Amino acid sequence: MCNRRGAFASVCVQNFIRCLVPLVIACGGDSTQNPPLVDGSVGSDGSLPMPDSTIGPPEPEVVVINQSYLESIDVHLGDIYWATDPFTGKGQVKKVTPGGQPVTLAAQEDHPVSIDVGPGFIEDTAFWALDSLVGQVRQIATSGAPPLSSVDANDVVYCLTLDGDRVFIGTRSAVMSKNLTNTSALITIASGYGNGVLAIDADANGVVFGTRTTSGAWIVASVPRAGGTVTTLYTGSQPIRDIAIVGANVIWPENSKILRVPRSGGSASLVTTITNNLAWRITTDGSKLFVAAAQGTTSPTSATGKIVEVDPVTGTQKELATDQAEPADIAVDANYVYWANFGLGAGTGQILRLKR
């Protein structure tokens, strides 16, 4: 039976004509005929060539260009937020709705790092830390409406995470928290580290963090949200730059490796190894892990970074993007994976996203 679509109708006409030509051995169409092209075109011999099999994975969408010293990124309700942290001078905190123009939320920030955005005390709020000698937790409504407020930590602040009704931060020597109002003081929930709490995450069951102890060892530890007994889950010798709670496990990058340990304690195990790159930053949607892999240097020399999706149970990897210019941070929502490329020089940083 002839198909009524244009390409197949054309083939049916050609086959009908061939049946009228003398000395034709077989009518009704050649059973070895190739499948149709994607565009439905027909070859000169009347055959329908094979589809193009060279179509690769989707390309990332570049959302923002010409950024300098991108440090951290987050996404909230489809809007992208990021912080820039120049070596000298002041940094900025910005947001963009994809397809629109960037909006500056704070323009004179002293080394802003580790931005997190979500429900605030009254309205949705962006929170970030200041990696300065007198570190602070800063916050402003996502609309950009004043006030732009801060709370002193009286120490360098390296990392921050928002969970539920509290913000948790890591300083040079302690884990601290505050509620969502812009005037609440910080309280200490774990202390005595001295060499920097560089990674932190939290959920309803407590806070996990990565830090270097005064003896020089790097540990992954947990503490109740309100403070109390600190439990060491892992001890190693390499820096712990990021950390995530995924189900019953705590997961973190260690050089090119991704490691995990049960939240309840036990032996650490290898999830996977990111070949030829440092596993620099990680994030999760609750079931999958997403890794920003880079050279891990403040002066990158080539665009060899990549974005990798990892199954946190099996360790199976799926490369989402390659040839990236030093991915500095990563975020995810239900629709996209987002990341910030530091770039190969001042003014070359980018914000990108990829449909999931």
C-alpha angles and dihedrals in degrees: 000000000000117000113233093223114108099249095047092044088056091052091049090054091049092050090049091053092048089055090061095054115098121245093026106147099202133020133193099065137301112284090209093060114136122246118262126279117249090251093046096241122152129229123240091255092054093257124127109233126224119277118260107268095186095087105124135195118300118279119242116259114238106223102174131016139185096044125151129216099353109197112170141359140198137173129217127176090343095307119116122223127191144167129220120209113190121194089238130019129021129321130220140222115215143172136200137189104219108258092027137082125277117261121209113227096177125011107181106050123155102227102323114204142167103025120197126179131196145099113351133192094282106355139009109296141192115224126190140162131239114227093207135119091265095037122203143190108232129194141178135169113268087240088064092240114148148289104075098192139182142195120208120239092183088221140063110288116213106173143013139188133185119218128165111312098347144062116220122202139186118218133181090279111009152035112239139174143196137185122251101266116105093235103046119118126237119253125202117239099170131012148163102080104117098184103068140285097235102172134038141170134168144191137167091289097055147281129302124195145172120226145152114246125222088258090060099253121129115229141185109216142170134214134178115264092250094043131257134121115018114216119203109218100176139010123200144145103243129084117268104216101171139009139193138188109227114178110301093346139078113221130192141164120249110184104301094343131090111212134187138193129185113263088230092054134263138117122338118236138191116259097183145313123245104222118232095353142080114248093234107170134006138194136175141211089207096269108036130047122223120201131199103206120191146144086272096224135126089226105046117192103195142019097251099129124118143191114231133188113212131192101227092209104044099022092230111161131213118187109221099177136004137187091045120163101242107309106224102184141356139211136179141199134174093284110029147024111228130195142172120228113209089208132215095278144354112313095016099096120120142193112220139176137193128203111247 
